[in-house]
Amino acid sequence: MTKGGAIPIAGKGSLIVDLTAATPADLLRLHAGIADELRRRDLVRSSNNPAGDYAEYLFCRAFGWTQAEKSARAADARCAAGKLYQIKSRRPTIRNPSRQLSAMRGLDAGGFDYLAGILFNEDYSVKRAAIVPHTLVLANATFVEYTKSWKFYLRDAVWTWPQVEDVTDNLRAAESA
């Protein structure tokens, strides 16, 4: 995004859309239309925040994984070798720089072999991505009694842990394709 609400859009010509004159209703209609178009292109599978669906799309595209059914409990994808992946994402912003991934329930019971985690930049471009073994996620997550779930932060230190694979370049290639 550029200063003042103008958004450059690449594609057919160089189009710049200025959102400052749009009414709230216009912006919400545009948001709904964008969500519909992302779904039509199979970039997202739900009407939720697109970060999670887009992360699943990028990982599956980058590695040829098969996405699980929408209602799958602990794993979002499976690789050809049968390993299960829980895919999580976070889009830190200036207003909310947190790197806490969404809640994981039943983490101590297993359910997946690896966490595939991605940090997006504010514009949804790939900042960093990693594949983390379940054992490391469990050892570094914190149980939250109130929500009966585990919280895990995708901090920079994660990329220094043994057995963690930095897959940033793979995700950037999938993003560019």
C-alpha positions as CSV (number, residue, x, y, z in Angstrom):
1,M,0.0,0.0,0.0
2,T,1.2,3.5,-0.7
3,K,0.7,6.6,1.3
4,G,-2.8,8.0,1.5
5,G,-4.7,4.8,0.8
6,A,-3.6,4.3,-2.8
7,I,-2.9,0.7,-3.8
8,P,-0.8,-0.1,-6.9
9,I,-2.2,-3.1,-8.7
10,A,0.1,-5.0,-11.1
11,G,-1.4,-6.9,-14.0
12,K,-3.1,-5.4,-17.0
13,G,-1.4,-2.1,-17.1
14,S,-0.4,-0.1,-14.0
15,L,-3.6,0.6,-12.1
16,I,-3.6,2.6,-8.9
17,V,-6.7,2.4,-6.8
18,D,-7.3,5.3,-4.3
19,L,-9.4,4.0,-1.5
20,T,-9.6,7.3,0.4
21,A,-12.8,8.5,-1.4
22,A,-14.6,5.2,-1.0
23,T,-17.5,5.0,1.5
24,P,-17.5,2.3,4.2
25,A,-20.1,0.5,2.2
26,D,-17.9,0.6,-0.9
27,L,-15.0,-0.7,1.0
28,L,-17.0,-3.6,2.5
29,R,-18.4,-4.5,-1.0
30,L,-14.9,-4.4,-2.4
31,H,-13.7,-6.7,0.5
32,A,-16.5,-9.1,-0.2
33,G,-15.8,-9.1,-3.9
34,I,-12.1,-9.7,-3.3
35,A,-12.9,-12.6,-0.9
36,D,-15.2,-14.1,-3.6
37,E,-12.5,-13.8,-6.3
38,L,-9.8,-15.3,-4.0
39,R,-12.2,-18.3,-3.4
40,R,-12.9,-18.6,-7.1
41,R,-9.2,-18.9,-7.8
42,D,-8.9,-21.5,-5.0
43,L,-6.4,-19.3,-3.1
44,V,-8.7,-19.5,0.0
45,R,-11.3,-22.1,1.0
46,S,-13.3,-20.1,3.6
47,S,-14.7,-16.7,4.3
48,N,-12.4,-16.3,7.3
49,N,-9.3,-14.1,7.5
50,P,-7.4,-15.1,4.3
51,A,-4.0,-15.6,6.0
52,G,-4.6,-19.1,7.1
53,D,-6.2,-20.3,3.9
54,Y,-3.5,-18.6,1.8
55,A,-0.8,-20.2,4.0
56,E,-2.3,-23.7,3.3
57,Y,-2.5,-22.9,-0.4
58,L,1.2,-21.8,-0.5
59,F,2.6,-24.7,1.4
60,C,0.6,-27.3,-0.6
61,R,1.6,-25.6,-3.9
62,A,5.3,-25.4,-2.8
63,F,5.6,-29.0,-1.7
64,G,2.8,-30.8,-3.6
65,W,1.0,-31.7,-0.4
66,T,-2.7,-32.7,-0.4
67,Q,-4.9,-30.5,1.6
68,A,-7.1,-32.1,4.3
69,E,-10.8,-31.8,4.3
70,K,-12.0,-28.5,5.9
71,S,-13.2,-30.2,9.0
72,A,-9.9,-32.1,9.6
73,R,-9.0,-31.7,13.3
74,A,-5.2,-31.6,13.8
75,A,-3.6,-31.7,10.3
76,D,-4.2,-29.4,7.3
77,A,-2.1,-31.4,4.7
78,R,-0.4,-34.6,4.0
79,C,2.8,-35.2,1.9
80,A,3.3,-38.1,-0.5
81,A,5.3,-39.9,2.3
82,G,2.2,-39.8,4.6
83,K,3.6,-37.2,7.0
84,L,0.9,-34.8,8.4
85,Y,1.3,-31.0,8.6
86,Q,-0.5,-28.5,10.7
87,I,-0.2,-25.2,8.8
88,K,-0.3,-22.0,10.8
89,S,0.3,-18.4,9.8
90,R,0.6,-14.9,11.3
91,R,0.6,-11.5,9.7
92,P,2.2,-9.1,12.1
93,T,1.4,-5.5,11.6
94,I,2.5,-2.1,13.0
95,R,-0.7,-2.2,15.1
96,N,-0.2,-5.8,16.3
97,P,3.3,-7.2,15.9
98,S,2.6,-10.4,17.7
99,R,3.9,-13.7,16.3
100,Q,1.6,-15.9,18.3
101,L,0.0,-18.5,16.1
102,S,-3.6,-19.4,16.5
103,A,-4.6,-21.8,19.2
104,M,-3.6,-25.5,18.9
105,R,-5.9,-27.9,20.8
106,G,-4.7,-31.4,21.7
107,L,-1.1,-30.6,20.9
108,D,0.1,-33.1,23.5
109,A,-2.0,-35.8,21.8
110,G,-0.1,-35.5,18.5
111,G,-2.2,-35.3,15.4
112,F,0.5,-34.0,13.1
113,D,4.2,-34.6,12.5
114,Y,5.3,-31.1,11.6
115,L,4.1,-27.5,12.0
116,A,4.4,-25.6,8.7
117,G,4.6,-22.0,9.9
118,I,4.7,-18.8,7.9
119,L,5.0,-15.1,8.7
120,F,3.5,-12.7,6.2
121,N,4.4,-9.1,5.7
122,E,1.6,-6.6,6.1
123,D,0.8,-6.9,2.3
124,Y,0.6,-10.8,2.6
125,S,3.9,-11.3,0.9
126,V,6.1,-14.1,2.4
127,K,8.4,-12.8,5.1
128,R,9.7,-16.2,6.6
129,A,8.6,-19.8,6.6
130,A,9.7,-22.9,8.5
131,I,8.8,-26.5,9.0
132,V,9.1,-27.5,12.7
133,P,8.9,-31.0,14.1
134,H,6.0,-31.6,16.4
135,T,8.4,-32.5,19.3
136,L,9.9,-29.0,19.1
137,V,6.5,-27.3,18.9
138,L,5.3,-29.2,22.0
139,A,8.5,-28.5,23.9
140,N,8.3,-24.7,23.2
141,A,4.5,-24.2,23.4
142,T,2.6,-23.0,26.5
143,F,-0.7,-24.6,27.7
144,V,-3.4,-22.0,28.4
145,E,-5.9,-23.4,30.9
146,Y,-8.6,-20.9,30.2
147,T,-8.9,-21.9,26.5
148,K,-7.7,-25.5,26.9
149,S,-5.3,-24.9,24.1
150,W,-1.6,-24.4,23.4
151,K,0.1,-21.2,22.2
152,F,3.2,-21.1,20.2
153,Y,5.2,-18.1,18.9
154,L,7.0,-18.1,15.5
155,R,9.9,-16.1,16.8
156,D,13.2,-15.6,14.9
157,A,14.8,-18.2,17.3
158,V,12.7,-20.9,15.7
159,W,14.8,-20.8,12.6
160,T,18.0,-21.6,14.7
161,W,16.6,-24.7,16.3
162,P,18.0,-28.1,15.2
163,Q,15.8,-30.0,12.7
164,V,13.9,-26.9,11.7
165,E,13.9,-26.4,8.0
166,D,13.8,-22.8,6.6
167,V,11.5,-23.0,3.6
168,T,11.1,-19.3,3.0
169,D,12.5,-19.5,-0.6
170,N,10.1,-22.4,-1.4
171,L,7.1,-20.4,-0.3
172,R,8.3,-17.3,-2.1
173,A,8.6,-19.3,-5.3
174,A,5.1,-20.7,-4.8
175,E,3.9,-17.1,-4.2
176,S,5.5,-15.9,-7.5
177,A,4.3,-18.8,-9.6
